[in-house]
């Protein structure tokens, strides 16, 4: 079994199952903080999928997208946390 | 040989991410879910990126991947701390089997600053 086939038929299905499991938590909630954590986890799994796809297609330029995804995930979580706490203070 | 090392690293990374996802779905409490997400998923993503660094084997790509790994290792605890703090102040309940809430009564409810004098923990709490 070649490496590309292994990535395509073993690694990507495992990551896809992970996306489905996290998305169930994203829909269920129950609070907004659970959804923020699930969103952060979804972006982390997206970085792994991009890395596996870059290995499959032998294009290392795709890894730039992974950098931007890591940045967006961090900034999104921090912004959500900042404004959630601020909202609590004003009420 | 190189292919086998790449396969092992990427499989370990994907399995760690799968375990983190099962934990996010199955854990009973927000704080337990948060701890599972940060540790296991960061380890899994690091292993996957290390597999990619071995796969390409060029200095430019390896530098880029090491930069991503370092960025994730630095930012994941910061983001987890901020969202956990926001969840605590917005009143997320702990799991009913959690024994200790060490932050309870330790902060000012209006300014969210640590005061330390509201109610000092009793000695038997400290010993645990």
Backbone of each chain as ProteinMPNN parsed JSONL, in Angstrom:
{"seq_chain_A": "XXXXXXXXXXXXXXXXXXXXXXXXXXXXXXXXXXXXXXXXXXXXXXXXXXXXXXXXXXXXXXXXXXXXXXXXXXXXXXXXXXXXXXXXXXX", "coords_chain_A": {"N_chain_A": [[0.854, -1.194, 0.0], [0.676, 2.098, -0.961], [1.96, 5.279, 0.209], [0.33, 7.457, -0.362], [-2.132, 6.244, -0.883], [-2.575, 5.143, 1.634], [-2.851, 7.462, 3.199], [-5.153, 8.427, 2.021], [-7.138, 6.456, 2.428], [-7.084, 5.727, 5.121], [-6.21, 7.783, 6.98], [-7.655, 10.142, 6.297], [-10.451, 9.24, 6.521], [-10.519, 8.765, 9.357], [-10.133, 11.358, 10.343], [-12.399, 12.539, 9.248], [-14.488, 11.269, 10.622], [-13.947, 12.333, 13.125], [-14.573, 15.025, 12.665], [-17.346, 14.811, 12.318], [-18.173, 13.923, 14.878], [-17.4, 16.094, 16.516], [-18.966, 18.047, 15.401], [-21.526, 17.277, 16.131], [-21.48, 17.932, 18.854], [-21.16, 20.664, 18.534], [-23.65, 21.382, 17.485], [-25.359, 20.582, 19.542], [-24.686, 22.056, 21.811], [-24.702, 22.712, 25.267], [-24.444, 25.404, 26.049], [-23.128, 28.651, 25.026], [-20.409, 28.728, 25.323], [-19.619, 26.067, 25.088], [-20.068, 25.747, 22.393], [-18.171, 27.471, 21.302], [-15.792, 26.206, 22.053], [-16.099, 23.833, 20.597], [-16.023, 24.849, 18.016], [-13.397, 25.781, 17.891], [-12.086, 23.338, 18.054], [-12.976, 22.193, 15.661], [-11.637, 23.79, 13.8], [-9.034, 23.094, 14.406], [-9.021, 20.399, 13.579], [-9.436, 20.857, 10.911], [-6.98, 21.929, 10.16], [-5.404, 19.633, 10.358], [-6.565, 18.085, 8.315], [-5.969, 19.63, 6.083], [-3.191, 19.396, 6.117], [-2.87, 16.625, 5.641], [-3.981, 16.527, 3.091], [-2.208, 18.111, 1.678], [0.032, 16.471, 1.773], [-0.954, 14.319, 0.271], [-1.376, 15.435, -2.3], [1.113, 16.377, -2.811], [1.799, 19.094, -2.689], [3.333, 21.635, -1.287], [2.54, 24.207, -0.912], [-0.013, 24.361, 0.061], [0.233, 24.342, 2.776], [0.417, 26.902, 3.711], [-2.188, 27.698, 4.019], [-2.842, 26.344, 6.304], [-1.427, 27.739, 8.258], [-2.832, 30.178, 8.295], [-5.334, 29.24, 9.112], [-4.761, 28.384, 11.74], [-4.186, 30.83, 12.904], [-6.695, 32.159, 12.619], [-8.316, 30.518, 14.183], [-7.273, 30.873, 16.797], [-7.62, 33.684, 17.149], [-10.405, 33.908, 16.903], [-11.383, 32.393, 19.098], [-10.305, 33.856, 21.253], [-11.505, 36.361, 20.863], [-14.239, 35.747, 21.166], [-14.212, 34.909, 23.868], [-13.414, 37.251, 25.144], [-15.538, 39.066, 24.593], [-17.732, 37.701, 25.663], [-17.137, 37.724, 28.381], [-17.129, 40.449, 28.844], [-19.777, 41.146, 28.319], [-21.034, 39.879, 30.44], [-20.059, 41.417, 32.539], [-21.292, 43.915, 32.161], [-23.976, 43.5, 32.588]], "CA_chain_A": [[0.0, 0.0, 0.0], [1.526, 3.281, -1.03], [1.689, 6.262, 1.262], [-0.81, 8.303, -0.747], [-3.341, 5.455, -0.65], [-2.778, 5.03, 3.08], [-3.421, 8.722, 3.684], [-6.501, 8.634, 1.499], [-8.133, 5.485, 2.882], [-7.052, 5.516, 6.571], [-6.101, 8.998, 7.79], [-8.775, 11.057, 6.033], [-11.681, 8.8, 7.181], [-10.476, 8.998, 10.812], [-10.358, 12.788, 10.587], [-13.784, 12.879, 8.908], [-15.318, 10.847, 11.753], [-13.733, 13.317, 14.192], [-15.348, 16.231, 12.337], [-18.768, 14.54, 12.579], [-18.393, 13.869, 16.328], [-17.321, 17.443, 17.084], [-20.091, 18.853, 14.908], [-22.694, 16.958, 16.97], [-21.375, 18.774, 20.052], [-21.371, 22.051, 18.101], [-25.09, 21.62, 17.329], [-26.076, 20.355, 20.794], [-24.405, 23.094, 22.795], [-25.914, 23.519, 25.439], [-24.164, 26.835, 26.226], [-22.353, 29.213, 23.907], [-18.994, 28.415, 25.499], [-19.397, 24.745, 24.49], [-19.999, 25.901, 20.932], [-16.888, 28.101, 20.958], [-14.755, 25.176, 22.152], [-16.275, 22.908, 19.475], [-15.554, 25.527, 16.809], [-11.938, 25.748, 17.954], [-11.688, 21.964, 17.729], [-13.213, 21.981, 14.221], [-10.565, 24.441, 13.041], [-7.83, 22.27, 14.605], [-9.112, 19.227, 12.704], [-9.278, 21.331, 9.539], [-5.539, 22.035, 9.902], [-4.902, 18.276, 10.112], [-7.038, 17.637, 7.001], [-5.186, 20.349, 5.069], [-1.853, 18.796, 6.087], [-2.952, 15.331, 4.967], [-4.237, 16.752, 1.671], [-0.964, 18.603, 1.083], [0.895, 15.302, 1.547], [-1.516, 13.502, -0.808], [-1.202, 16.058, -3.611], [2.525, 16.771, -2.911], [1.85, 20.543, -2.899], [3.559, 22.203, 0.043], [1.956, 25.549, -0.804], [-1.257, 24.282, 0.837], [0.484, 24.496, 4.206], [0.164, 28.296, 4.08], [-3.572, 27.79, 4.492], [-2.869, 25.845, 7.687], [-0.986, 28.837, 9.135], [-3.926, 31.146, 8.43], [-6.392, 28.621, 9.922], [-4.346, 28.428, 13.146], [-4.355, 32.221, 13.346], [-8.118, 32.48, 12.733], [-8.868, 29.799, 15.332], [-6.864, 31.536, 18.04], [-8.252, 35.0, 17.289], [-11.838, 33.728, 17.113], [-11.647, 31.973, 20.476], [-9.996, 34.946, 22.181], [-12.511, 37.411, 20.715], [-15.468, 35.27, 21.805], [-14.044, 34.91, 25.326], [-13.353, 38.651, 25.591], [-16.835, 39.723, 24.581], [-18.632, 37.022, 26.595], [-16.868, 38.205, 29.729], [-17.53, 41.84, 28.889], [-21.24, 41.175, 28.399], [-21.396, 39.501, 31.805], [-19.737, 42.529, 33.439], [-22.199, 45.044, 32.015], [-25.343, 43.193, 33.011]], "C_chain_A": [[0.89, 1.244, 0.0], [1.083, 4.313, 0.003], [0.475, 7.113, 0.931], [-2.122, 7.555, -0.527], [-3.64, 5.332, 0.828], [-3.398, 6.303, 3.637], [-4.869, 8.865, 3.258], [-7.516, 7.711, 2.153], [-8.108, 5.236, 4.385], [-7.105, 6.841, 7.327], [-7.307, 9.911, 7.57], [-10.099, 10.557, 6.599], [-11.674, 9.003, 8.688], [-10.76, 10.46, 11.115], [-11.794, 13.185, 10.261], [-14.732, 12.462, 10.021], [-15.174, 11.838, 12.9], [-14.548, 14.577, 13.938], [-16.823, 16.006, 12.656], [-19.041, 14.565, 14.082], [-18.386, 15.267, 16.94], [-18.507, 18.279, 16.631], [-21.371, 18.535, 15.672], [-22.67, 17.809, 18.232], [-21.625, 20.225, 19.706], [-22.859, 22.356, 17.972], [-25.795, 21.524, 18.675], [-25.86, 21.47, 21.813], [-24.023, 22.514, 24.135], [-25.638, 25.007, 25.629], [-23.27, 27.325, 25.104], [-20.872, 28.885, 24.063], [-18.665, 27.024, 24.955], [-19.252, 24.86, 22.976], [-18.68, 26.534, 20.514], [-15.761, 27.059, 21.003], [-14.864, 24.197, 20.985], [-15.791, 23.533, 18.177], [-14.03, 25.533, 16.742], [-11.417, 24.37, 17.56], [-11.887, 21.669, 16.247], [-12.09, 22.599, 13.401], [-9.27, 23.651, 13.191], [-7.855, 21.05, 13.693], [-8.957, 19.643, 11.243], [-7.799, 21.49, 9.195], [-4.964, 20.651, 9.597], [-5.321, 17.784, 8.734], [-6.242, 18.326, 5.892], [-3.786, 19.748, 4.957], [-1.861, 17.462, 5.358], [-3.167, 15.517, 3.469], [-2.994, 17.279, 0.964], [0.004, 17.457, 0.837], [0.382, 14.468, 0.383], [-1.217, 14.094, -2.17], [0.222, 16.568, -3.823], [2.682, 18.257, -3.23], [2.092, 21.201, -1.548], [3.03, 23.617, 0.18], [0.666, 25.53, -0.008], [-1.024, 24.503, 2.329], [0.342, 25.946, 4.664], [-1.249, 28.474, 4.606], [-3.656, 27.342, 5.943], [-2.429, 26.935, 8.662], [-2.137, 29.798, 9.383], [-5.045, 30.547, 9.278], [-6.039, 28.65, 11.402], [-4.543, 29.825, 13.716], [-5.82, 32.551, 13.577], [-8.727, 31.776, 13.952], [-8.531, 30.467, 16.638], [-7.601, 32.86, 18.226], [-9.744, 34.875, 17.544], [-12.156, 33.355, 18.542], [-11.41, 33.121, 21.449], [-11.045, 36.048, 22.079], [-13.823, 37.004, 21.367], [-15.352, 35.361, 23.325], [-14.076, 36.338, 25.858], [-14.746, 39.255, 25.661], [-17.845, 39.025, 25.473], [-18.418, 37.548, 28.005], [-17.308, 39.659, 29.885], [-19.042, 41.979, 29.027], [-21.706, 40.852, 29.816], [-21.147, 40.655, 32.767], [-20.779, 43.632, 33.366], [-23.59, 44.761, 32.537], [-25.536, 43.379, 34.508]], "O_chain_A": [[1.749, 1.407, 0.867], [-0.001, 4.231, 0.58], [-0.314, 7.455, 1.811], [-3.101, 8.13, -0.052], [-4.796, 5.404, 1.246], [-4.336, 6.256, 4.433], [-5.71, 9.352, 4.014], [-8.644, 8.129, 2.413], [-9.021, 4.591, 4.901], [-7.94, 7.015, 8.214], [-7.91, 10.396, 8.528], [-10.848, 11.376, 7.132], [-12.699, 9.373, 9.26], [-11.528, 10.776, 12.024], [-12.356, 14.065, 10.913], [-15.671, 13.19, 10.343], [-16.153, 12.154, 13.576], [-15.143, 15.138, 14.859], [-17.485, 16.892, 13.197], [-20.026, 15.159, 14.521], [-19.236, 15.599, 17.766], [-19.001, 19.122, 17.38], [-22.216, 19.412, 15.85], [-23.698, 18.348, 18.643], [-22.236, 20.951, 20.491], [-23.295, 23.457, 18.307], [-26.724, 22.286, 18.941], [-26.76, 21.787, 22.591], [-23.011, 21.814, 24.159], [-26.535, 25.815, 25.388], [-22.723, 26.537, 24.333], [-20.152, 28.773, 23.071], [-17.575, 26.806, 24.424], [-18.436, 24.176, 22.358], [-18.125, 26.171, 19.476], [-14.897, 27.022, 20.127], [-13.847, 23.771, 20.438], [-15.216, 22.849, 17.33], [-13.443, 25.32, 15.682], [-10.435, 24.25, 16.827], [-11.072, 20.977, 15.637], [-11.637, 22.008, 12.42], [-8.493, 23.538, 12.243], [-6.837, 20.698, 13.098], [-8.418, 18.891, 10.431], [-7.398, 21.218, 8.063], [-4.14, 20.503, 8.694], [-4.532, 17.136, 8.046], [-5.883, 17.702, 4.894], [-3.251, 19.602, 3.858], [-0.974, 17.187, 4.55], [-2.613, 14.77, 2.662], [-2.744, 16.949, -0.195], [0.716, 17.446, -0.167], [1.174, 13.961, -0.411], [-0.85, 13.372, -3.097], [0.528, 17.128, -4.877], [3.595, 18.639, -3.961], [1.167, 21.318, -0.744], [3.064, 24.18, 1.274], [0.271, 26.554, 0.548], [-1.959, 24.812, 3.067], [0.167, 26.208, 5.854], [-1.498, 29.276, 5.506], [-4.439, 27.884, 6.723], [-2.978, 27.052, 9.757], [-2.396, 30.192, 10.52], [-5.649, 31.256, 10.082], [-6.905, 28.909, 12.239], [-4.999, 29.994, 14.847], [-6.17, 33.148, 14.595], [-9.546, 32.355, 14.665], [-9.395, 30.619, 17.501], [-8.137, 33.14, 19.298], [-10.302, 35.651, 18.321], [-13.073, 33.911, 19.146], [-12.206, 33.342, 22.362], [-11.439, 36.616, 23.097], [-14.456, 37.813, 22.046], [-16.273, 35.829, 23.995], [-14.687, 36.609, 26.892], [-15.106, 39.881, 26.658], [-18.742, 39.683, 26.001], [-19.374, 37.791, 28.741], [-17.804, 40.051, 30.941], [-19.526, 42.833, 29.769], [-22.644, 41.462, 30.329], [-21.919, 40.862, 33.703], [-21.121, 44.227, 34.387], [-24.316, 45.689, 32.895], [-26.634, 43.16, 35.02]]}, "seq_chain_B": "XXXXXXXXXXXXXXXXXXXXXXXXXXXXXXXXXXXXXXXXXXXXXXXXXXXXXXXXXXXXXXXXXXXXXXXXXXXXXXXXXXXXXXXXXXXXXXXXXXXXXXXXXXXXXXXXXXXXXXXXXXXXXXXX", "coords_chain_B": {"N_chain_B": [[11.443, 2.904, 4.481], [11.35, 5.548, 5.422], [8.733, 6.065, 4.63], [7.336, 4.395, 6.374], [7.788, 5.555, 8.87], [6.498, 7.994, 8.484], [3.871, 7.067, 8.124], [3.359, 5.947, 10.684], [3.572, 8.219, 12.364], [1.554, 9.933, 11.321], [-0.688, 8.334, 11.7], [-0.757, 8.073, 14.5], [-1.193, 10.781, 15.164], [-3.726, 11.251, 13.966], [-5.258, 9.449, 15.444], [-5.044, 10.505, 18.034], [-6.428, 12.884, 17.62], [-8.931, 11.842, 17.056], [-9.561, 10.673, 19.542], [-9.701, 13.001, 21.091], [-11.947, 14.148, 19.917], [-13.989, 12.316, 20.523], [-13.937, 12.676, 23.268], [-14.77, 15.366, 23.471], [-17.388, 15.049, 22.681], [-18.437, 13.251, 24.595], [-17.802, 13.887, 27.253], [-18.979, 14.978, 30.51], [-19.129, 17.665, 31.265], [-18.495, 21.179, 30.893], [-15.882, 22.063, 31.581], [-14.348, 19.744, 31.718], [-14.557, 18.919, 29.075], [-13.168, 21.014, 27.854], [-10.542, 20.637, 28.796], [-9.878, 18.182, 27.622], [-9.998, 18.826, 24.876], [-7.914, 20.741, 24.477], [-5.425, 19.545, 25.238], [-5.172, 16.876, 24.025], [-5.841, 17.339, 21.316], [-3.96, 19.23, 20.516], [-1.57, 17.796, 20.748], [-2.082, 15.8, 18.813], [-2.256, 17.323, 16.435], [0.316, 18.298, 16.308], [1.819, 15.935, 15.881], [0.825, 15.166, 13.365], [1.704, 17.313, 11.781], [4.444, 16.988, 12.077], [4.788, 14.604, 10.683], [4.248, 15.557, 8.095], [6.442, 17.251, 7.8], [8.533, 15.383, 7.679], [7.764, 14.133, 5.332], [8.0, 16.037, 3.208], [10.634, 17.071, 3.5], [12.231, 19.318, 2.941], [14.122, 22.281, 3.652], [12.805, 24.748, 3.732], [10.071, 24.093, 3.908], [10.053, 22.608, 6.27], [10.76, 24.559, 8.145], [8.499, 26.2, 8.013], [6.567, 24.418, 9.01], [7.514, 23.9, 11.6], [7.167, 26.435, 12.616], [4.346, 26.589, 12.608], [3.757, 24.576, 14.502], [4.959, 25.576, 16.833], [3.503, 27.95, 17.144], [0.924, 26.921, 17.623], [1.396, 25.532, 20.008], [1.943, 27.637, 21.707], [-0.353, 29.277, 21.603], [-2.632, 27.707, 22.167], [-2.98, 27.05, 25.03], [-3.413, 29.67, 25.979], [-5.774, 30.513, 24.703], [-7.507, 28.571, 25.729], [-7.43, 29.156, 28.445], [-8.609, 31.702, 28.454], [-11.219, 31.219, 27.469], [-12.156, 29.443, 29.362], [-12.131, 31.024, 31.637], [-14.028, 32.989, 30.921], [-16.249, 31.314, 30.781], [-16.484, 30.488, 33.429], [-17.101, 32.909, 34.72], [-19.504, 33.566, 33.498], [-21.145, 31.797, 34.698], [-21.181, 28.979, 34.294], [-22.11, 25.739, 35.24], [-20.435, 23.395, 37.426], [-19.613, 19.86, 37.039], [-21.735, 17.426, 38.64], [-20.388, 15.565, 40.186], [-17.947, 16.713, 40.686], [-15.531, 17.575, 43.093], [-14.148, 19.804, 44.266], [-14.196, 23.332, 44.123], [-11.994, 25.493, 43.595], [-11.787, 28.169, 43.015], [-13.955, 29.404, 44.035], [-15.462, 32.112, 45.646], [-13.076, 33.486, 45.702], [-12.698, 35.71, 44.196], [-13.497, 39.062, 43.112], [-16.814, 39.817, 42.507], [-17.73, 41.814, 40.841], [-15.657, 43.267, 39.542], [-14.152, 41.169, 38.596], [-11.625, 40.632, 39.52], [-8.961, 38.929, 41.21], [-9.292, 38.606, 44.66], [-8.66, 37.315, 47.081], [-9.223, 37.596, 49.773], [-11.833, 37.175, 50.319], [-12.944, 34.654, 51.122], [-10.908, 32.69, 52.73], [-9.502, 29.51, 51.938], [-10.144, 26.589, 53.91], [-7.86, 24.698, 56.066], [-8.003, 21.899, 55.547], [-8.901, 21.815, 52.962], [-6.714, 22.826, 51.596], [-4.829, 20.838, 51.916], [-5.662, 18.939, 50.181]], "CA_chain_B": [[11.635, 3.196, 5.908], [10.788, 6.876, 5.661], [7.274, 5.968, 4.51], [6.757, 3.761, 7.565], [7.79, 6.542, 9.962], [5.421, 8.959, 8.195], [2.585, 6.412, 8.409], [3.156, 5.816, 12.134], [3.33, 9.536, 12.956], [0.243, 10.483, 10.943], [-1.734, 7.53, 12.342], [-0.848, 8.48, 15.914], [-1.818, 12.089, 15.227], [-5.156, 11.137, 13.669], [-5.933, 8.758, 16.548], [-5.178, 11.453, 19.146], [-7.51, 13.823, 17.297], [-10.195, 11.102, 17.219], [-9.832, 10.547, 20.979], [-10.15, 14.31, 21.563], [-13.306, 14.399, 19.444], [-14.889, 11.502, 21.337], [-14.006, 13.323, 24.57], [-15.609, 16.56, 23.374], [-18.791, 14.649, 22.596], [-18.934, 12.39, 25.663], [-17.527, 14.357, 28.612], [-20.231, 15.479, 31.079], [-19.043, 18.999, 31.826], [-17.746, 22.07, 30.001], [-14.454, 22.18, 31.925], [-13.691, 18.493, 31.301], [-14.461, 18.978, 27.608], [-12.114, 21.973, 27.497], [-9.222, 20.063, 29.046], [-9.642, 17.153, 26.607], [-9.749, 19.461, 23.58], [-6.651, 21.456, 24.342], [-4.22, 18.714, 25.313], [-5.082, 15.788, 23.048], [-5.87, 17.821, 19.938], [-2.685, 19.89, 20.202], [-0.591, 16.732, 20.509], [-2.387, 15.153, 17.534], [-1.913, 18.186, 15.305], [1.779, 18.347, 16.244], [2.33, 14.712, 15.251], [0.499, 15.198, 11.939], [2.587, 18.259, 11.102], [5.781, 16.39, 12.034], [4.765, 13.661, 9.556], [4.374, 16.332, 6.863], [7.828, 17.733, 7.702], [9.338, 14.268, 7.176], [7.355, 13.801, 3.97], [8.556, 16.949, 2.208], [12.069, 16.992, 3.632], [12.959, 20.504, 2.487], [14.33, 23.176, 4.791], [11.794, 25.812, 3.758], [8.797, 23.541, 4.391], [10.215, 22.228, 7.676], [10.7, 25.784, 8.944], [7.101, 26.612, 8.072], [5.818, 23.507, 9.876], [7.932, 24.143, 12.988], [6.516, 27.679, 13.031], [2.94, 26.296, 12.939], [3.684, 23.805, 15.743], [5.254, 26.469, 17.962], [2.374, 28.863, 17.301], [-0.178, 26.204, 18.278], [1.756, 25.214, 21.396], [1.881, 28.848, 22.523], [-1.666, 29.917, 21.663], [-3.731, 26.854, 22.642], [-3.294, 27.267, 26.445], [-3.931, 31.02, 26.213], [-7.182, 30.523, 24.294], [-8.276, 27.742, 26.656], [-7.573, 29.883, 29.698], [-9.56, 32.803, 28.312], [-12.608, 30.757, 27.329], [-12.542, 28.859, 30.642], [-12.407, 32.141, 32.543], [-15.319, 33.562, 30.525], [-17.315, 30.368, 31.141], [-16.671, 30.51, 34.888], [-17.759, 34.14, 35.137], [-20.889, 33.589, 33.037], [-21.964, 30.941, 35.537], [-21.304, 27.582, 33.887], [-22.096, 24.849, 36.399], [-19.52, 22.264, 37.425], [-20.247, 18.545, 37.033], [-22.229, 17.189, 40.005], [-19.43, 14.751, 40.927], [-16.703, 17.441, 40.954], [-15.478, 17.761, 44.539], [-13.623, 21.081, 44.729], [-14.186, 24.523, 43.279], [-11.005, 26.27, 44.35], [-11.902, 29.594, 42.724], [-15.201, 29.923, 44.602], [-15.264, 33.107, 46.687], [-11.719, 34.033, 45.684], [-12.581, 36.854, 43.29], [-14.499, 40.103, 43.234], [-17.831, 39.458, 41.522], [-18.037, 42.892, 39.901], [-14.518, 43.616, 38.691], [-13.539, 39.922, 38.147], [-10.224, 40.524, 39.933], [-8.728, 38.061, 42.355], [-9.141, 39.388, 45.879], [-7.907, 36.483, 48.005], [-9.603, 37.758, 51.167], [-13.273, 36.982, 50.49], [-13.065, 33.51, 52.029], [-9.705, 31.886, 52.543], [-9.851, 28.095, 52.063], [-9.79, 25.955, 55.177], [-6.636, 23.896, 55.933], [-8.169, 20.573, 54.942], [-9.002, 21.997, 51.523], [-5.378, 23.024, 51.028], [-4.063, 19.594, 51.908], [-6.035, 18.141, 49.017]], "C_chain_B": [[11.033, 4.553, 6.275], [9.273, 6.846, 5.603], [6.653, 5.395, 5.777], [6.716, 4.749, 8.726], [6.676, 7.565, 9.74], [4.065, 8.352, 8.514], [2.324, 6.347, 9.911], [2.816, 7.166, 12.753], [1.943, 10.063, 12.6], [-0.887, 9.667, 11.559], [-1.896, 7.906, 13.803], [-1.549, 9.831, 16.047], [-3.31, 12.017, 14.987], [-5.892, 10.45, 14.814], [-6.078, 9.678, 17.762], [-6.316, 12.44, 18.881], [-8.86, 13.132, 17.444], [-10.569, 10.968, 18.691], [-10.33, 11.876, 21.541], [-11.579, 14.584, 21.132], [-14.322, 13.587, 20.227], [-15.044, 12.131, 22.716], [-14.884, 14.559, 24.543], [-17.077, 16.172, 23.334], [-19.279, 14.018, 23.897], [-18.718, 12.929, 27.074], [-18.733, 15.087, 29.195], [-20.269, 16.974, 31.348], [-18.232, 19.879, 30.88], [-16.258, 22.042, 30.296], [-13.691, 20.917, 31.554], [-13.527, 18.456, 29.789], [-13.312, 19.869, 27.178], [-10.739, 21.341, 27.681], [-8.89, 18.995, 28.011], [-9.239, 17.796, 25.285], [-8.334, 19.974, 23.476], [-5.483, 20.486, 24.287], [-4.139, 17.702, 24.178], [-5.032, 16.311, 21.622], [-4.569, 18.52, 19.569], [-1.59, 18.86, 19.949], [-0.819, 16.071, 19.149], [-1.977, 16.006, 16.351], [-0.393, 18.293, 15.176], [2.362, 17.129, 15.566], [2.043, 14.706, 13.749], [1.424, 16.143, 11.179], [4.018, 17.735, 11.052], [5.88, 15.368, 10.903], [4.913, 14.403, 8.238], [5.797, 16.848, 6.682], [8.744, 16.623, 7.202], [9.029, 13.982, 5.708], [8.017, 14.717, 2.952], [10.08, 16.994, 2.277], [12.861, 18.144, 3.058], [13.066, 21.482, 3.654], [13.23, 24.23, 4.893], [10.485, 25.296, 4.349], [8.902, 23.177, 5.867], [10.152, 23.447, 8.583], [9.263, 26.255, 9.121], [6.332, 25.742, 9.06], [6.21, 23.69, 11.345], [7.299, 25.434, 13.506], [5.063, 27.426, 13.411], [2.859, 25.574, 14.276], [3.939, 24.708, 16.949], [4.096, 27.428, 18.229], [1.223, 28.168, 18.02], [0.149, 25.92, 19.733], [1.673, 26.449, 22.286], [0.44, 29.306, 22.689], [-2.759, 29.03, 22.247], [-4.0, 27.027, 24.144], [-3.867, 28.643, 26.731], [-5.421, 31.075, 25.872], [-8.032, 29.715, 25.265], [-8.477, 28.441, 27.98], [-8.619, 30.982, 29.584], [-10.987, 32.299, 28.223], [-13.075, 30.088, 28.627], [-12.888, 29.924, 31.66], [-13.76, 32.765, 32.222], [-16.463, 32.636, 30.924], [-17.56, 30.383, 32.632], [-17.434, 31.756, 35.31], [-19.175, 34.236, 34.612], [-21.723, 32.514, 33.722], [-22.171, 29.527, 35.041], [-21.164, 26.683, 35.115], [-21.009, 23.783, 36.268], [-20.31, 20.958, 37.392], [-20.645, 18.199, 38.466], [-21.296, 16.3, 40.817], [-18.095, 15.45, 41.147], [-16.652, 17.841, 42.423], [-15.104, 19.182, 44.951], [-13.783, 22.156, 43.671], [-13.266, 25.522, 43.963], [-11.111, 27.755, 44.112], [-13.098, 30.231, 43.426], [-14.909, 30.902, 45.748], [-13.902, 33.763, 46.681], [-11.615, 35.289, 44.826], [-13.712, 37.834, 43.561], [-15.538, 39.908, 42.13], [-18.079, 40.567, 40.503], [-16.867, 43.207, 38.983], [-13.813, 42.387, 38.126], [-12.058, 39.849, 38.495], [-10.113, 39.568, 41.099], [-8.554, 38.922, 43.595], [-8.378, 38.606, 46.942], [-8.325, 36.611, 49.442], [-11.081, 37.476, 51.404], [-13.547, 35.792, 51.409], [-11.845, 32.633, 51.792], [-10.052, 30.411, 52.74], [-9.367, 27.512, 53.388], [-8.593, 25.025, 54.985], [-6.865, 22.537, 55.279], [-8.39, 20.681, 53.437], [-7.624, 22.111, 50.89], [-4.612, 21.712, 50.922], [-4.442, 18.722, 50.729], [-5.528, 18.806, 47.768]], "O_chain_B": [[10.323, 4.699, 7.27], [8.597, 7.497, 6.398], [5.588, 5.835, 6.211], [5.744, 4.788, 9.48], [5.992, 7.96, 10.685], [3.204, 9.011, 9.098], [1.222, 6.647, 10.37], [1.895, 7.268, 13.564], [1.234, 10.58, 13.463], [-1.931, 10.221, 11.906], [-3.015, 8.044, 14.299], [-2.392, 10.016, 16.925], [-4.087, 12.641, 15.709], [-7.024, 10.818, 15.129], [-7.102, 9.647, 18.445], [-7.071, 12.791, 19.788], [-9.825, 13.744, 17.9], [-11.733, 11.124, 19.059], [-11.252, 11.906, 22.356], [-12.349, 15.184, 21.882], [-15.394, 14.09, 20.565], [-16.138, 12.13, 23.28], [-15.657, 14.792, 25.472], [-17.922, 16.876, 23.886], [-20.432, 14.227, 24.275], [-19.383, 12.477, 28.006], [-19.451, 15.757, 28.453], [-21.338, 17.512, 31.635], [-17.377, 19.381, 30.148], [-15.447, 22.003, 29.371], [-12.538, 20.985, 31.13], [-12.496, 18.019, 29.277], [-12.568, 19.535, 26.256], [-9.867, 21.49, 26.825], [-7.746, 18.904, 27.565], [-8.272, 17.378, 24.648], [-7.628, 19.685, 22.51], [-4.639, 20.582, 23.396], [-3.149, 17.669, 23.446], [-4.274, 15.797, 20.8], [-4.117, 18.416, 18.429], [-0.775, 19.027, 19.042], [0.136, 15.811, 18.416], [-1.421, 15.5, 15.376], [0.131, 18.371, 14.065], [3.291, 17.247, 14.767], [2.888, 14.301, 12.951], [1.877, 15.829, 10.078], [4.737, 18.005, 10.09], [6.913, 15.265, 10.242], [5.624, 13.938, 7.348], [6.31, 16.885, 5.564], [9.637, 16.877, 6.393], [9.921, 13.631, 4.935], [8.54, 14.244, 1.943], [10.751, 16.96, 1.245], [14.034, 17.983, 2.719], [12.206, 21.507, 4.535], [12.778, 24.567, 5.987], [9.863, 25.96, 5.178], [7.966, 23.402, 6.634], [9.564, 23.391, 9.663], [8.851, 26.653, 10.211], [5.541, 26.25, 9.855], [5.356, 23.644, 12.23], [6.937, 25.528, 14.679], [4.579, 27.967, 14.405], [2.008, 25.898, 15.104], [3.237, 24.627, 17.957], [3.747, 27.691, 19.38], [0.611, 28.745, 18.919], [-0.714, 26.05, 20.602], [1.372, 26.34, 23.475], [0.037, 29.685, 23.788], [-3.736, 29.555, 22.781], [-5.166, 27.143, 24.52], [-4.709, 28.792, 27.616], [-6.227, 31.606, 26.637], [-9.149, 30.114, 25.593], [-9.546, 28.349, 28.584], [-9.421, 31.18, 30.496], [-11.883, 32.882, 28.833], [-14.258, 30.154, 28.961], [-13.817, 29.762, 32.452], [-14.55, 33.041, 33.124], [-17.519, 33.098, 31.354], [-18.707, 30.3, 33.072], [-18.319, 31.681, 36.163], [-19.995, 34.926, 35.217], [-22.888, 32.327, 33.372], [-23.205, 28.92, 35.318], [-20.242, 26.833, 35.917], [-20.695, 23.325, 35.17], [-21.508, 20.935, 37.676], [-19.979, 18.623, 39.41], [-21.402, 16.281, 42.043], [-17.188, 14.859, 41.732], [-17.622, 18.388, 42.948], [-15.685, 19.716, 45.895], [-13.54, 21.928, 42.485], [-13.703, 26.302, 44.809], [-10.593, 28.544, 44.902], [-13.245, 31.453, 43.417], [-14.201, 30.566, 46.697], [-13.599, 34.537, 47.589], [-10.538, 35.879, 44.739], [-14.736, 37.489, 44.151], [-15.187, 39.84, 40.952], [-18.585, 40.297, 39.414], [-17.053, 43.394, 37.78], [-12.953, 42.53, 37.257], [-11.307, 39.108, 37.861], [-11.051, 39.412, 41.881], [-7.76, 39.863, 43.592], [-7.534, 39.174, 47.635], [-7.861, 35.841, 50.283], [-11.547, 37.526, 52.542], [-14.304, 35.916, 52.372], [-11.758, 31.924, 50.789], [-10.832, 30.09, 53.637], [-8.32, 27.895, 53.91], [-8.327, 24.6, 53.861], [-6.008, 22.066, 54.531], [-8.097, 19.736, 52.705], [-7.376, 21.579, 49.808], [-3.853, 21.492, 49.978], [-3.663, 17.866, 50.309], [-5.736, 18.294, 46.668]]}, "name": "protein", "num_of_chains": 2, "seq": "XXXXXXXXXXXXXXXXXXXXXXXXXXXXXXXXXXXXXXXXXXXXXXXXXXXXXXXXXXXXXXXXXXXXXXXXXXXXXXXXXXXXXXXXXXXXXXXXXXXXXXXXXXXXXXXXXXXXXXXXXXXXXXXXXXXXXXXXXXXXXXXXXXXXXXXXXXXXXXXXXXXXXXXXXXXXXXXXXXXXXXXXXXXXXXXXXXXXXXXXXXXXXXXXXXXXXXXXXXX"}
